């Protein structure tokens, strides 16, 4: 068979998603509360029921199921769609780049999902980070019950919908895949997260998605008591916003009294990172009220902890990591209009 014909037979790989781990219910609680033998019966036919379908923007579409499965269709997203022909000519670097960019979008959604789990549901939700290893590939948004799983843990959770995977010696409701889910996430929470992702993509594109992906990774590190990684990741976002404010300042002061105030040579000096460090830029931005005084003070505290860790690996405390997250959230709100306010339980 000619290579071209073989490529045409290979399926596209554009509908992928993840199963939330730890598992949770979305919108409804598919348990029959009519007691049977002192236990509750699981309504397995409800697990794959759709609770959200949304055109997110930029060609991206998404769906969510009762069982806590979130699926994204990248088929109409420029540079993120993968055809059968792409698989036939397999370019590892390109395929890996697409896979990572897709997970960033999923993580940006999760960043908003945990925020609204806190703000709307008033719930401290244990968080996860999507990696290529845990991504599920499915047939389509209309058929999410058939797919391939990244690892055994994901497969085990996704098999929750099949009664034959449960022990015959115990009621199904005793299985941790059912008993550990708790009450359902509200529809308002899921919808608000999808809306926030849509706004982020339409306004800030890939750059905005990357920042929220980093935010989620810092949140996960905080949950795992890895306070040093959490703080330096939050600081990465903070410093990025400081640099953007620095560019805004230069644009605002480019002219003065109708004359060029920041010419080429001065602009070159102002953007010399050896002379104008984050510390120096922050001072100027504070003086000129681009950064509120209270945010500047907290930024200075976080920067000192970050520098102490970078230069001597001095331990970072829980309170240090909390402050770093707070600074990051305030700057994201101030400069991008993005609301993030997640509450996660700590592991001990």
Order of alpha helices (4+ residues) and beta strands (2+ residues): alpha-beta-beta-beta-beta-beta-beta-alpha-alpha-beta-beta-alpha-alpha-alpha-alpha-beta-beta-alpha-alpha-alpha-alpha
